[in-house]
């Protein structure tokens, strides 16, 4: 039976109280392809997000937070490794396929082996660090850190319990043939496929697809809540909830959320799909997209309610963010929703709209409530921040395997706790992305974009939309930022970009 979510916010919570000295729990909700302007608290006018807005009112809302990359796999790798994409092993959505080896699920043929380029097994990742510090660890949703059977699957990287798609390509479908599972508590020794038996009774392609009853986003969320329900105050826990919403395809159960948006968008558009595509033809594009974000908002509300009901809210850091900017796949219409807000660019672009993301942190008694903060942070700062939170100030010397085993982040815990005087700032922020052959460097308010080796320069202080290329007026600044690229970039045979001369 499909769950039905009500189209409303949940009740308010009690006032903040002082925390004990025990290690805080951490829940990081990372959604998929949500743009900086997709939430009401960031200016969205069409989409209702009461729970995430309430989370922002109870915590700190970052206005200059950056993802690790303009696409999924390298962005998540940056979060996991504390590295920017000039150093990280994963720098694009490189996939591994087995076209000649397939599995039959009912009448549906699926690939026997599929997944992304693996995380470097010789570089430590966040779940492993949290395990070192006594945390129970769970991840629910996209993995995107290695293909099935590779050296980097959840069971091999410090995750106690996992449920979701190993491969992000498989995550493109919300009514898939299978999901992946690993549970140390169940005695699992490896991550395996879990067949969705009710789904495979219906064909994957064509109209019969919409008769499939097992909606992956709901299944992933239910497993996350079940894991959360098993957590107690006896052991700290770290959960990374990598929900696939609101990524295409644009499809979901016909419940109160979708019905409400169909009424709101009476004059909607349709998407025709294409023969053999994983993105099916749909009507009500705007209603479907808005509904997916509000469905995600309902998930966040249920997480907040679960923590409160278990008495764990006061000692749990709850973080919400997105892996990159907004998408156009599956018929999505970012122009209609003004999804880049005041920012230029979409997913796959190193302009601000492709990499600047919503980022909200609630930590009662530590993080001041209702604050909008302009300190620039990036995904590679998450590892050092978590290490400082758990009392590991010397994590680099502990975990670094060699001089080229880079750690690029700076803890933003001082900013989180209002200690701005002791907050260290980055000399620069760096991104590279091979699929569109782009590089970006931000130093202070200067932003260099390199496209196929050609340099554009923008002053974000006066030109946040990156409309006015001032490269010709500032050759010295160009030279300075190009020198940073040559410092930050390390060659990677799997992901090449054109460096500027």
NORCORQUI-V623857 format. One record per residue. N is the residue number from 1. RES is the residue in three letters. PSI is psi in degrees with one decimal (* if undefined). Layout:
n=N res=RES psi=PSI
n=N res=RES psi=PSI
//
This chain:
n=1 res=UNK psi=132.5
n=2 res=UNK psi=135.0
n=3 res=UNK psi=150.7
n=4 res=UNK psi=126.5
n=5 res=UNK psi=135.0
n=6 res=UNK psi=151.7
n=7 res=UNK psi=65.9
n=8 res=UNK psi=170.5
n=9 res=UNK psi=164.6
n=10 res=UNK psi=170.1
n=11 res=UNK psi=157.3
n=12 res=UNK psi=167.2
n=13 res=UNK psi=170.5
n=14 res=UNK psi=167.2
n=15 res=UNK psi=161.2
n=16 res=UNK psi=144.9
n=17 res=UNK psi=161.0
n=18 res=UNK psi=146.4
n=19 res=UNK psi=158.1
n=20 res=UNK psi=-179.4
n=21 res=UNK psi=3.7
n=22 res=UNK psi=158.8
n=23 res=UNK psi=136.3
n=24 res=UNK psi=148.9
n=25 res=UNK psi=157.4
n=26 res=UNK psi=125.9
n=27 res=UNK psi=121.3
n=28 res=UNK psi=112.2
n=29 res=UNK psi=111.6
n=30 res=UNK psi=110.3
n=31 res=UNK psi=-177.0
n=32 res=UNK psi=115.0
n=33 res=UNK psi=31.2
n=34 res=UNK psi=123.6
n=35 res=UNK psi=164.2
n=36 res=UNK psi=-29.6
n=37 res=UNK psi=20.1
n=38 res=UNK psi=-9.3
n=39 res=UNK psi=146.9
n=40 res=UNK psi=-37.4
n=41 res=UNK psi=-12.0
n=42 res=UNK psi=12.3
n=43 res=UNK psi=-1.5
n=44 res=UNK psi=133.1
n=45 res=UNK psi=-17.5
n=46 res=UNK psi=-24.4
n=47 res=UNK psi=134.5
n=48 res=UNK psi=121.3
n=49 res=UNK psi=62.9
n=50 res=UNK psi=-35.0
n=51 res=UNK psi=-42.7
n=52 res=UNK psi=-36.5
n=53 res=UNK psi=-40.0
n=54 res=UNK psi=-38.0
n=55 res=UNK psi=-43.1
n=56 res=UNK psi=-38.6
n=57 res=UNK psi=-22.8
n=58 res=UNK psi=-2.5
n=59 res=UNK psi=-150.1
n=60 res=UNK psi=131.4
n=61 res=UNK psi=116.5
n=62 res=UNK psi=130.3
n=63 res=UNK psi=-13.7
n=64 res=UNK psi=54.9
n=65 res=UNK psi=139.9
n=66 res=UNK psi=140.4
n=67 res=UNK psi=173.1
n=68 res=UNK psi=-19.6
n=69 res=UNK psi=164.1
n=70 res=UNK psi=4.4
n=71 res=UNK psi=172.8
n=72 res=UNK psi=-64.5
n=73 res=UNK psi=-49.8
n=74 res=UNK psi=-29.2
n=75 res=UNK psi=-45.0
n=76 res=UNK psi=-34.1
n=77 res=UNK psi=-38.3
n=78 res=UNK psi=-42.1
n=79 res=UNK psi=-43.8
n=80 res=UNK psi=-34.2
n=81 res=UNK psi=-16.5
n=82 res=UNK psi=25.5
n=83 res=UNK psi=145.8
n=84 res=UNK psi=172.6
n=85 res=UNK psi=2.5
n=86 res=UNK psi=-16.1
n=87 res=UNK psi=-28.3
n=88 res=UNK psi=146.7
n=89 res=UNK psi=-40.6
n=90 res=UNK psi=119.6
n=91 res=UNK psi=4.1
n=92 res=UNK psi=179.6
n=93 res=UNK psi=48.3
n=94 res=UNK psi=127.3
n=95 res=UNK psi=153.4
n=96 res=UNK psi=128.7
n=97 res=UNK psi=155.3
n=98 res=UNK psi=83.6
n=99 res=UNK psi=-29.6
n=100 res=UNK psi=5.6
n=101 res=UNK psi=104.0
n=102 res=UNK psi=165.2
n=103 res=UNK psi=140.9
n=104 res=UNK psi=123.0
n=105 res=UNK psi=98.1
n=106 res=UNK psi=-125.1
n=107 res=UNK psi=7.9
n=108 res=UNK psi=127.3
n=109 res=UNK psi=133.8
n=110 res=UNK psi=160.2
n=111 res=UNK psi=139.6
n=112 res=UNK psi=-30.1
n=113 res=UNK psi=121.6
n=114 res=UNK psi=143.6
n=115 res=UNK psi=-179.6
n=116 res=UNK psi=164.9
n=117 res=UNK psi=135.9
n=118 res=UNK psi=150.9
n=119 res=UNK psi=148.9
n=120 res=UNK psi=115.6
n=121 res=UNK psi=-14.2
n=122 res=UNK psi=-1.1
n=123 res=UNK psi=130.6
n=124 res=UNK psi=148.7
n=125 res=UNK psi=163.5
n=126 res=UNK psi=-47.4
n=127 res=UNK psi=-34.6
n=128 res=UNK psi=-39.8
n=129 res=UNK psi=-44.0
n=130 res=UNK psi=-37.0
n=131 res=UNK psi=-40.9
n=132 res=UNK psi=-29.0
n=133 res=UNK psi=19.8
n=134 res=UNK psi=14.0
n=135 res=UNK psi=143.4
n=136 res=UNK psi=139.0
n=137 res=UNK psi=138.9
n=138 res=UNK psi=143.8
n=139 res=UNK psi=134.0
n=140 res=UNK psi=115.1
n=141 res=UNK psi=-154.5
n=142 res=UNK psi=137.1
n=143 res=UNK psi=-64.6
n=144 res=UNK psi=25.3
n=145 res=UNK psi=19.5
n=146 res=UNK psi=150.2
n=147 res=UNK psi=164.3
n=148 res=UNK psi=130.1
n=149 res=UNK psi=-1.6
n=150 res=UNK psi=179.4
n=151 res=UNK psi=-3.9
n=152 res=UNK psi=81.3
n=153 res=UNK psi=162.5
n=154 res=UNK psi=-39.8
n=155 res=UNK psi=-21.4
n=156 res=UNK psi=-2.2
n=157 res=UNK psi=34.3
n=158 res=UNK psi=10.8
n=159 res=UNK psi=123.6
n=160 res=UNK psi=-36.9
n=161 res=UNK psi=131.1
n=162 res=UNK psi=142.7
n=163 res=UNK psi=124.4
n=164 res=UNK psi=-171.5
n=165 res=UNK psi=127.2
n=166 res=UNK psi=-44.4
n=167 res=UNK psi=131.4
n=168 res=UNK psi=-21.6
n=169 res=UNK psi=-41.3
n=170 res=UNK psi=-28.9
n=171 res=UNK psi=-8.8
n=172 res=UNK psi=-24.1
n=173 res=UNK psi=133.1
n=174 res=UNK psi=-8.8
n=175 res=UNK psi=66.3
n=176 res=UNK psi=175.4
n=177 res=UNK psi=-27.4
n=178 res=UNK psi=163.1
n=179 res=UNK psi=171.2
n=180 res=UNK psi=152.4
n=181 res=UNK psi=142.6
n=182 res=UNK psi=132.4
n=183 res=UNK psi=112.9
n=184 res=UNK psi=-36.1
n=185 res=UNK psi=-30.1
n=186 res=UNK psi=-0.8
n=187 res=UNK psi=12.7
n=188 res=UNK psi=142.5
n=189 res=UNK psi=-8.2
n=190 res=UNK psi=162.6
n=191 res=UNK psi=128.9
n=192 res=UNK psi=170.0
n=193 res=UNK psi=139.2
n=194 res=UNK psi=113.9
n=195 res=UNK psi=135.0
n=196 res=UNK psi=89.2
n=197 res=UNK psi=-34.3
n=198 res=UNK psi=-31.3
n=199 res=UNK psi=-42.6
n=200 res=UNK psi=-4.7
n=201 res=UNK psi=-12.5
n=202 res=UNK psi=145.3
n=203 res=UNK psi=146.9
n=204 res=UNK psi=-35.7
n=205 res=UNK psi=150.3
n=206 res=UNK psi=-176.9
n=207 res=UNK psi=-24.2
n=208 res=UNK psi=-21.8
n=209 res=UNK psi=-37.4
n=210 res=UNK psi=-1.5
n=211 res=UNK psi=-4.4
n=212 res=UNK psi=133.7
n=213 res=UNK psi=-12.4
n=214 res=UNK psi=97.3
n=215 res=UNK psi=117.0
n=216 res=UNK psi=-38.4
n=217 res=UNK psi=-41.4
n=218 res=UNK psi=-40.7
n=219 res=UNK psi=-44.7
n=220 res=UNK psi=-45.2
n=221 res=UNK psi=-40.9
n=222 res=UNK psi=-41.0
n=223 res=UNK psi=-37.8
n=224 res=UNK psi=-43.5
n=225 res=UNK psi=-38.1
n=226 res=UNK psi=-41.5
n=227 res=UNK psi=-44.2
n=228 res=UNK psi=-36.2
n=229 res=UNK psi=-25.8
n=230 res=UNK psi=-9.7
n=231 res=UNK psi=146.2
n=232 res=UNK psi=178.3
n=233 res=UNK psi=-1.1
n=234 res=UNK psi=-25.7
n=235 res=UNK psi=131.8
n=236 res=UNK psi=153.2
n=237 res=UNK psi=149.4
n=238 res=UNK psi=119.0
n=239 res=UNK psi=128.4
n=240 res=UNK psi=107.9
n=241 res=UNK psi=95.9
n=242 res=UNK psi=69.3
n=243 res=UNK psi=144.0
n=244 res=UNK psi=-18.7
n=245 res=UNK psi=145.6
n=246 res=UNK psi=35.0
n=247 res=UNK psi=148.7
n=248 res=UNK psi=150.4
n=249 res=UNK psi=156.9
n=250 res=UNK psi=88.6
n=251 res=UNK psi=146.7
n=252 res=UNK psi=169.6
n=253 res=UNK psi=148.2
n=254 res=UNK psi=79.4
n=255 res=UNK psi=-163.8
n=256 res=UNK psi=-32.0
n=257 res=UNK psi=-53.7
n=258 res=UNK psi=-40.9
n=259 res=UNK psi=-41.3
n=260 res=UNK psi=-40.0
n=261 res=UNK psi=-30.2
n=262 res=UNK psi=-33.3
n=263 res=UNK psi=-36.5
n=264 res=UNK psi=-41.9
n=265 res=UNK psi=71.1
n=266 res=UNK psi=-31.9
n=267 res=UNK psi=90.1
n=268 res=UNK psi=176.7
n=269 res=UNK psi=165.5
n=270 res=UNK psi=165.7
n=271 res=UNK psi=125.8
n=272 res=UNK psi=-11.7
n=273 res=UNK psi=-165.7
n=274 res=UNK psi=155.7
n=275 res=UNK psi=125.1
n=276 res=UNK psi=0.4
n=277 res=UNK psi=148.9
n=278 res=UNK psi=-11.4
n=279 res=UNK psi=106.0
n=280 res=UNK psi=157.5
n=281 res=UNK psi=136.1
n=282 res=UNK psi=156.1
n=283 res=UNK psi=171.7
n=284 res=UNK psi=51.8
n=285 res=UNK psi=-47.6
n=286 res=UNK psi=-40.8
n=287 res=UNK psi=-41.7
n=288 res=UNK psi=-46.1
n=289 res=UNK psi=-48.9
n=290 res=UNK psi=-39.9
n=291 res=UNK psi=-35.5
n=292 res=UNK psi=-37.3
n=293 res=UNK psi=-41.2
n=294 res=UNK psi=-32.2
n=295 res=UNK psi=-44.4
n=296 res=UNK psi=-41.6
n=297 res=UNK psi=-39.4
n=298 res=UNK psi=-39.2
n=299 res=UNK psi=-46.7
n=300 res=UNK psi=-40.8
n=301 res=UNK psi=-37.9
n=302 res=UNK psi=-34.2
n=303 res=UNK psi=-46.2
n=304 res=UNK psi=-42.9
n=305 res=UNK psi=-37.7
n=306 res=UNK psi=-44.8
n=307 res=UNK psi=-42.4
n=308 res=UNK psi=-44.1
n=309 res=UNK psi=-29.9
n=310 res=UNK psi=-0.5
n=311 res=UNK psi=23.7
n=312 res=UNK psi=-3.3
n=313 res=UNK psi=-41.3
n=314 res=UNK psi=-24.1
n=315 res=UNK psi=29.3
n=316 res=UNK psi=125.8
n=317 res=UNK psi=121.8
n=318 res=UNK psi=121.4
n=319 res=UNK psi=140.5
n=320 res=UNK psi=132.9
n=321 res=UNK psi=-177.3
n=322 res=UNK psi=155.3
n=323 res=UNK psi=-20.4
n=324 res=UNK psi=-174.4
n=325 res=UNK psi=-176.0
n=326 res=UNK psi=154.2
n=327 res=UNK psi=167.4
n=328 res=UNK psi=0.5
n=329 res=UNK psi=155.0
n=330 res=UNK psi=17.3
n=331 res=UNK psi=2.4
n=332 res=UNK psi=148.5
n=333 res=UNK psi=74.1
n=334 res=UNK psi=-26.9
n=335 res=UNK psi=-42.2
n=336 res=UNK psi=-43.5
n=337 res=UNK psi=3.0
n=338 res=UNK psi=48.5
n=339 res=UNK psi=-22.0
n=340 res=UNK psi=4.5
n=341 res=UNK psi=-122.6
n=342 res=UNK psi=7.6
n=343 res=UNK psi=150.0
n=344 res=UNK psi=138.9
n=345 res=UNK psi=154.6
n=346 res=UNK psi=-171.9
n=347 res=UNK psi=142.7
n=348 res=UNK psi=2.3
n=349 res=UNK psi=140.8
n=350 res=UNK psi=5.0
n=351 res=UNK psi=166.9
n=352 res=UNK psi=-37.5
n=353 res=UNK psi=-22.6
n=354 res=UNK psi=-21.0
n=355 res=UNK psi=-16.9
n=356 res=UNK psi=129.0
n=357 res=UNK psi=158.7
n=358 res=UNK psi=144.1
n=359 res=UNK psi=115.2
n=360 res=UNK psi=135.6
n=361 res=UNK psi=125.3
n=362 res=UNK psi=127.5
n=363 res=UNK psi=90.7
n=364 res=UNK psi=132.3
n=365 res=UNK psi=-10.6
n=366 res=UNK psi=-46.4
n=367 res=UNK psi=123.1
n=368 res=UNK psi=144.2
n=369 res=UNK psi=144.2
n=370 res=UNK psi=23.6
n=371 res=UNK psi=133.7
n=372 res=UNK psi=119.6
n=373 res=UNK psi=138.8
n=374 res=UNK psi=9.6
n=375 res=UNK psi=124.9
n=376 res=UNK psi=128.3
n=377 res=UNK psi=162.7
n=378 res=UNK psi=164.0
n=379 res=UNK psi=-30.5
n=380 res=UNK psi=-4.5
n=381 res=UNK psi=-9.9
n=382 res=UNK psi=-42.9
n=383 res=UNK psi=-53.2
n=384 res=UNK psi=-30.6
n=385 res=UNK psi=-47.5
n=386 res=UNK psi=-39.2
n=387 res=UNK psi=-41.5
n=388 res=UNK psi=-36.9
n=389 res=UNK psi=-39.5
n=390 res=UNK psi=3.7
n=391 res=UNK psi=17.6
n=392 res=UNK psi=84.4
n=393 res=UNK psi=-17.3
n=394 res=UNK psi=39.6
n=395 res=UNK psi=-32.1
n=396 res=UNK psi=-51.3
n=397 res=UNK psi=-27.0
n=398 res=UNK psi=-39.4
n=399 res=UNK psi=-14.1
n=400 res=UNK psi=128.8
n=401 res=UNK psi=-25.6
n=402 res=UNK psi=173.9
n=403 res=UNK psi=-24.5
n=404 res=UNK psi=9.3
n=405 res=UNK psi=87.9
n=406 res=UNK psi=147.5
n=407 res=UNK psi=116.4
n=408 res=UNK psi=-7.1
n=409 res=UNK psi=164.4
n=410 res=UNK psi=129.1
n=411 res=UNK psi=133.9
n=412 res=UNK psi=24.5
n=413 res=UNK psi=-39.7
n=414 res=UNK psi=-43.1
n=415 res=UNK psi=-43.8
n=416 res=UNK psi=-40.1
n=417 res=UNK psi=11.0
n=418 res=UNK psi=12.1
n=419 res=UNK psi=60.5
n=420 res=UNK psi=-28.5
n=421 res=UNK psi=-25.7
n=422 res=UNK psi=15.9
n=423 res=UNK psi=120.1
n=424 res=UNK psi=144.9
n=425 res=UNK psi=155.0
n=426 res=UNK psi=143.1
n=427 res=UNK psi=-36.8
n=428 res=UNK psi=162.5
n=429 res=UNK psi=144.5
n=430 res=UNK psi=138.1
n=431 res=UNK psi=147.2
n=432 res=UNK psi=147.8
n=433 res=UNK psi=114.0
n=434 res=UNK psi=-32.3
n=435 res=UNK psi=-31.5
n=436 res=UNK psi=6.6
n=437 res=UNK psi=58.1
n=438 res=UNK psi=148.6
n=439 res=UNK psi=145.2
n=440 res=UNK psi=141.7
n=441 res=UNK psi=131.4
n=442 res=UNK psi=126.8
n=443 res=UNK psi=116.9
n=444 res=UNK psi=-122.7
n=445 res=UNK psi=6.0
n=446 res=UNK psi=136.6
n=447 res=UNK psi=117.9
n=448 res=UNK psi=127.0
n=449 res=UNK psi=126.3
n=450 res=UNK psi=118.2
n=451 res=UNK psi=111.7
n=452 res=UNK psi=40.2
n=453 res=UNK psi=-7.8
n=454 res=UNK psi=131.2
n=455 res=UNK psi=130.5
n=456 res=UNK psi=147.0
n=457 res=UNK psi=136.4
n=458 res=UNK psi=148.3
n=459 res=UNK psi=102.2
n=460 res=UNK psi=-21.6
n=461 res=UNK psi=-36.0
n=462 res=UNK psi=-7.4
n=463 res=UNK psi=66.6
n=464 res=UNK psi=-25.6
n=465 res=UNK psi=0.3
n=466 res=UNK psi=53.2
n=467 res=UNK psi=-28.2
n=468 res=UNK psi=101.6
n=469 res=UNK psi=114.3
n=470 res=UNK psi=25.9
n=471 res=UNK psi=-40.0
n=472 res=UNK psi=-28.9
n=473 res=UNK psi=-13.5
n=474 res=UNK psi=64.3
n=475 res=UNK psi=-32.4
n=476 res=UNK psi=-38.3
n=477 res=UNK psi=-38.3
n=478 res=UNK psi=-47.3
n=479 res=UNK psi=-40.3
n=480 res=UNK psi=-44.3
n=481 res=UNK psi=-31.8
n=482 res=UNK psi=-36.2
n=483 res=UNK psi=-35.1
n=484 res=UNK psi=-40.4
n=485 res=UNK psi=-43.9
n=486 res=UNK psi=-25.0
n=487 res=UNK psi=-39.6
n=488 res=UNK psi=-27.4
n=489 res=UNK psi=128.3
n=490 res=UNK psi=138.9
n=491 res=UNK psi=146.0
n=492 res=UNK psi=119.0
n=493 res=UNK psi=-19.6
n=494 res=UNK psi=-16.8
n=495 res=UNK psi=100.4
n=496 res=UNK psi=145.1
n=497 res=UNK psi=160.2
n=498 res=UNK psi=116.1
n=499 res=UNK psi=148.3
n=500 res=UNK psi=152.4
n=501 res=UNK psi=*
//
